[in-house]
Amino acid sequence: MCRWLAYSGTPVLLDTILYRPAHSLIDQSLHSKLGVETTNGDGFGVGWYTDGADSPALFREIGPAWSNRNLRELADHVRSPLFFAHIRASTGTAVQQSNCHPFRHGRWMFMHNGAIAEFHLVRRDLTLLVDPELYADIEGTTDSEVMFYLALTFGLDRDPPTAIARMAGAVERAGRERGVEFPLQMTLAVTDGERLWAFRYSSERASRSLFYSSRVDALRRLHPDMAFLRDASEKTRLVVSEPLGDLPGAWNEVPEGTYGVVQPEGDELRPFAPAAM
């Protein structure tokens, strides 16, 4: 599987969230504690938003994150209020740049940990559901990218939770029509640069790990000696595959079958279930 993090809040250098934490995503690329694999070295990617740009920037490579000098260089100079970062452990598709997350379409970014079970059996069924006007934009061969384009097809730009629910419903229906008992395993994040949605769901009701950070004001009360918290806005949040450290009170598990939204008007956690197709 994979590991990922999503950051939204006070603009920070990429280094702050990618390298500095004790159990950073770079550390997790070699020493994951909660993932299916300890090592996640089949490529990586980061995406971020800058003022005035029509779409997010992406930097993706096929090698491991822990030894990439260009990533280390970028991390010291790129600042943004919203980052996606992902380290990949392939579930069978090729190790190639177009298969590295995050994926991008217009203002949207998407990344995923998990798998469509027996993807080779349902790939054709699912890709035929993608809007023909979007199909030509699919560059890679992963189940994750197909999930993204299904969500776009089902109205991601209008109602992200409903679009993700319809995508999950389509995957489960296609899998079960092919005799797959538990078709979908997913923790995923999607953003338009203003709001961030994160989902935790699996057909087996045994989803991969996902956590969100506590409110900054609560963390300040718990840990008044932590200097980095002084400049963080109250709206700063991290959503991660596994905690970036063992700071008491900092991390909360996203419940099974739940999605959350980080947004200016206030964060929310709501139940999630696939929509029947």
C-alpha positions as CSV (number, residue, x, y, z in Angstrom):
1,M,0.0,0.0,0.0
2,C,1.1,3.6,0.5
3,R,1.5,6.4,3.1
4,W,0.3,10.0,2.6
5,L,-0.3,13.3,4.3
6,A,-2.4,16.4,3.6
7,Y,-1.7,19.8,5.2
8,S,-4.0,22.8,5.2
9,G,-3.4,26.0,7.2
10,T,-0.8,28.6,7.8
11,P,1.7,28.7,4.8
12,V,4.8,26.7,5.7
13,L,7.9,25.3,4.0
14,L,7.4,21.8,2.7
15,D,10.4,20.8,4.9
16,T,8.3,21.6,8.0
17,I,5.9,18.8,7.4
18,L,7.8,16.4,5.2
19,Y,11.2,16.1,6.9
20,R,11.2,17.7,10.4
21,P,8.7,15.5,12.3
22,A,10.1,12.6,14.3
23,H,8.2,10.1,12.3
24,S,8.0,12.1,9.1
25,L,6.7,10.8,5.8
26,I,10.4,10.4,4.7
27,D,10.9,8.2,7.8
28,Q,7.8,6.3,7.0
29,S,9.1,5.6,3.5
30,L,11.7,3.3,5.2
31,H,10.0,2.5,8.6
32,S,6.3,2.6,8.3
33,K,4.7,1.4,11.6
34,L,1.0,1.0,10.5
35,G,1.2,0.2,6.8
36,V,0.9,-3.1,5.1
37,E,4.6,-2.7,4.0
38,T,7.4,-1.3,6.1
39,T,9.1,0.2,3.1
40,N,7.3,2.5,0.6
41,G,9.9,3.0,-2.2
42,D,8.0,2.7,-5.4
43,G,7.9,6.4,-6.2
44,F,6.6,9.5,-4.5
45,G,4.9,12.8,-5.2
46,V,4.1,16.2,-3.7
47,G,1.6,18.8,-4.8
48,W,0.9,22.3,-3.7
49,Y,-1.0,25.5,-4.4
50,T,0.4,29.0,-5.1
51,D,-1.3,32.3,-5.4
52,G,-2.5,33.1,-8.9
53,A,-2.0,29.7,-10.4
54,D,-4.9,28.0,-12.2
55,S,-3.8,24.5,-11.0
56,P,-1.6,23.0,-8.3
57,A,2.1,22.2,-8.9
58,L,3.2,18.6,-8.9
59,F,6.6,17.0,-8.4
60,R,6.7,13.2,-8.9
61,E,9.5,10.7,-9.3
62,I,9.8,6.9,-9.5
63,G,12.6,6.5,-7.1
64,P,12.3,6.4,-3.3
65,A,11.7,9.6,-1.4
66,W,14.4,9.0,1.2
67,S,17.3,9.6,-1.2
68,N,15.9,12.1,-3.7
69,R,18.1,15.2,-3.7
70,N,15.7,17.3,-5.7
71,L,12.9,16.7,-3.2
72,R,15.3,17.7,-0.4
73,E,16.2,20.9,-2.3
74,L,12.5,21.8,-3.0
75,A,11.5,21.2,0.6
76,D,13.7,24.1,1.8
77,H,12.3,26.6,-0.7
78,V,8.6,25.8,-1.5
79,R,6.0,27.4,0.8
80,S,2.3,26.8,0.6
81,P,-0.9,26.8,2.7
82,L,-1.9,23.4,1.2
83,F,0.3,20.4,0.5
84,F,-0.4,16.8,-0.5
85,A,2.5,14.3,-0.2
86,H,2.5,10.6,-1.0
87,I,4.9,7.7,-0.9
88,R,4.0,4.7,-3.0
89,A,4.2,1.0,-2.5
90,S,2.8,-0.5,-5.7
91,T,0.0,-3.1,-5.5
92,G,1.0,-4.5,-8.9
93,T,0.9,-1.7,-11.4
94,A,4.1,-0.4,-13.0
95,V,6.6,1.8,-11.2
96,Q,6.4,4.8,-13.5
97,Q,6.0,8.6,-13.0
98,S,2.4,8.7,-14.3
99,N,1.4,6.2,-11.6
100,C,2.8,8.3,-8.8
101,H,0.3,10.3,-6.7
102,P,-1.0,13.0,-6.3
103,F,-3.1,13.1,-9.5
104,R,-4.2,16.4,-10.8
105,H,-7.1,17.7,-13.0
106,G,-7.7,21.4,-13.3
107,R,-7.8,22.7,-9.7
108,W,-8.3,19.3,-8.2
109,M,-5.7,17.0,-6.6
110,F,-6.4,13.4,-5.4
111,M,-4.3,10.7,-3.6
112,H,-5.1,7.3,-2.3
113,N,-3.9,4.5,-0.1
114,G,-5.5,1.1,-0.7
115,A,-6.6,-0.9,-3.7
116,I,-9.4,-2.1,-5.9
117,A,-9.3,-5.8,-5.4
118,E,-8.7,-7.8,-8.5
119,F,-8.4,-4.6,-10.5
120,H,-7.4,-6.5,-13.6
121,L,-10.9,-8.1,-13.7
122,V,-12.8,-4.8,-13.4
123,R,-10.6,-2.3,-15.0
124,R,-12.4,-2.3,-18.3
125,D,-15.8,-2.2,-16.7
126,L,-14.8,0.9,-14.6
127,T,-13.0,2.8,-17.3
128,L,-16.0,2.5,-19.6
129,L,-17.9,4.5,-16.9
130,V,-15.5,7.5,-17.2
131,D,-16.8,10.5,-19.1
132,P,-15.4,10.3,-22.7
133,E,-14.3,13.9,-22.4
134,L,-12.2,13.0,-19.4
135,Y,-10.9,9.6,-20.5
136,A,-8.1,10.9,-22.7
137,D,-6.6,12.7,-19.7
138,I,-5.8,9.4,-17.8
139,E,-2.1,9.0,-18.1
140,G,-1.2,6.0,-16.0
141,T,-2.4,2.4,-15.2
142,T,-3.3,2.6,-11.5
143,D,-6.6,1.8,-9.9
144,S,-6.2,5.1,-8.0
145,E,-6.3,7.2,-11.1
146,V,-9.4,5.4,-12.4
147,M,-11.0,6.2,-9.0
148,F,-10.2,9.8,-9.4
149,Y,-11.6,10.0,-12.9
150,L,-14.7,8.2,-11.9
151,A,-15.2,10.8,-9.1
152,L,-14.7,13.6,-11.7
153,T,-17.3,11.9,-13.9
154,F,-19.8,11.7,-11.0
155,G,-19.6,15.4,-10.2
156,L,-16.5,16.0,-8.0
157,D,-16.6,19.7,-8.8
158,R,-20.2,20.0,-7.6
159,D,-20.4,17.7,-4.6
160,P,-17.3,15.9,-3.6
161,P,-18.8,13.6,-0.9
162,T,-21.5,12.4,-3.3
163,A,-19.1,12.0,-6.1
164,I,-16.8,9.8,-4.0
165,A,-19.7,7.8,-2.7
166,R,-20.9,7.2,-6.3
167,M,-17.3,6.2,-7.3
168,A,-17.1,3.7,-4.3
169,G,-20.5,2.3,-5.2
170,A,-19.4,1.8,-8.8
171,V,-16.3,0.0,-7.7
172,E,-18.2,-2.3,-5.3
173,R,-20.8,-3.1,-7.9
174,A,-18.3,-3.9,-10.6
175,G,-16.3,-6.1,-8.2
176,R,-19.2,-8.1,-6.9
177,E,-20.4,-8.7,-10.5
178,R,-17.0,-10.3,-11.0
179,G,-17.2,-12.4,-7.9
180,V,-15.0,-10.2,-5.7
181,E,-16.1,-10.4,-2.1
182,F,-14.4,-7.2,-0.8
183,P,-13.8,-4.9,-3.8
184,L,-12.6,-1.7,-2.2
185,Q,-10.0,-0.6,0.3
186,M,-9.4,3.2,0.5
187,T,-8.2,6.1,2.5
188,L,-8.1,9.0,0.2
189,A,-7.8,12.8,0.1
190,V,-9.1,15.3,-2.5
191,T,-8.9,19.0,-2.6
192,D,-9.8,22.0,-4.8
193,G,-7.2,24.2,-3.1
194,E,-9.7,25.7,-0.7
195,R,-11.3,22.7,1.0
196,L,-9.8,19.4,1.8
197,W,-11.9,16.2,2.0
198,A,-10.5,12.9,3.5
199,F,-12.3,9.5,3.4
200,R,-11.8,6.2,5.2
201,Y,-13.7,3.2,4.0
202,S,-13.4,-0.4,3.0
203,S,-15.8,-3.1,1.8
204,E,-14.5,-5.3,4.6
205,R,-15.0,-2.6,7.2
206,A,-11.3,-2.9,8.1
207,S,-9.8,0.2,6.5
208,R,-6.2,1.2,6.5
209,S,-5.2,3.7,9.2
210,L,-6.0,7.4,9.0
211,F,-5.6,10.2,11.6
212,Y,-6.2,13.9,11.9
213,S,-4.5,16.5,14.0
214,S,-6.1,18.1,17.1
215,R,-7.1,21.7,17.1
216,V,-4.1,24.1,17.5
217,D,-5.6,25.8,20.5
218,A,-5.9,22.5,22.3
219,L,-2.3,21.6,21.4
220,R,-1.1,24.9,22.7
221,R,-2.7,24.2,26.1
222,L,-1.2,20.7,26.2
223,H,2.2,21.7,25.0
224,P,2.9,25.4,25.6
225,D,6.7,24.7,25.1
226,M,6.3,23.8,21.5
227,A,7.5,26.8,19.5
228,F,6.2,25.7,16.1
229,L,2.6,26.0,17.5
230,R,2.9,29.7,18.2
231,D,2.6,30.8,14.6
232,A,0.1,28.2,13.4
233,S,-3.4,29.5,12.7
234,E,-6.4,27.9,14.4
235,K,-7.5,26.4,11.1
236,T,-4.2,24.5,10.6
237,R,-4.8,20.7,10.2
238,L,-2.9,17.6,9.1
239,V,-4.5,14.4,7.9
240,V,-2.1,11.5,7.8
241,S,-1.9,7.8,7.2
242,E,0.0,7.4,10.4
243,P,1.0,9.9,13.1
244,L,4.1,12.0,12.5
245,G,5.2,11.6,16.1
246,D,4.1,10.7,19.6
247,L,3.1,14.1,20.9
248,P,0.3,13.3,23.5
249,G,-3.1,14.5,22.4
250,A,-2.0,15.5,18.9
251,W,-3.6,12.7,16.8
252,N,-7.1,11.4,16.5
253,E,-8.1,8.3,14.5
254,V,-10.7,8.9,11.7
255,P,-13.5,6.5,12.5
256,E,-14.3,3.6,10.1
257,G,-16.8,4.6,7.4
258,T,-16.2,8.3,7.8
259,Y,-15.2,11.4,5.8
260,G,-14.0,14.7,7.1
261,V,-13.8,18.2,5.5
262,V,-11.3,20.9,6.4
263,Q,-12.8,24.2,5.4
264,P,-12.9,27.9,6.3
265,E,-16.3,27.8,7.9
266,G,-15.3,24.9,10.3
267,D,-14.2,21.3,10.1
268,E,-16.7,18.5,10.0
269,L,-16.8,14.7,10.4
270,R,-19.6,12.8,8.8
271,P,-20.6,9.1,8.1
272,F,-19.6,7.7,4.7
273,A,-21.1,4.9,2.7
274,P,-20.9,4.0,-1.0
275,A,-23.9,5.1,-3.1
276,A,-25.9,2.4,-4.7
277,M,-25.5,2.3,-8.5
